[in-house]
Amino acid sequence: MLLPGANVERAAEVVGRLRVALAQAHLLSGTPVFTASFGISDSTMTRERETLIRLADEALYRSKQAGRDCCTVGDAQLIGPAVARRER
């Protein structure tokens, strides 16, 4: 999901509301239980589109490892120094 103009804090708010809405919809419809995990990055972290996607992807996997049904902000230090060198 792309949120033009949103920073990490705003994206986390949107994702939080989405998670609540999905949980409420599940209760009302009786669908099978599911979780929604998210990884968040924003353009202040990098100017490179591929790295921005990689940051969000890495954060998504950390959300899943943390027990799912949460959102995590990407951390450039976790994707390695080779990526940082390419951005300079």
C-alpha positions, 0 to 999 in steps of 0.5 A: 500500500502506498500512502503519498505524503505520509511519514512513518508515524502517519503510516503507522496510524493508518495501518493501526486503523486498518488492523482494527477494521479488519478485526471488526469485520471478522467479528461481524462476518464470521470469516476464519480468523486471520492476522494482518502484518505490515512493514513500513518505510518512508522516503526519509529513509532512502531515495532509492525505490528498491531500497525503500521496498526492501526496508518495508519487506524486512520490516514485514518479516520482523512483524511476522517473527514478532507474532504477527498482527502488528506493524514494524518500521524498517531499519536501514542498519538491518539491510547491510552496508552494501545497500548504504554504499549504493545510495551515496 
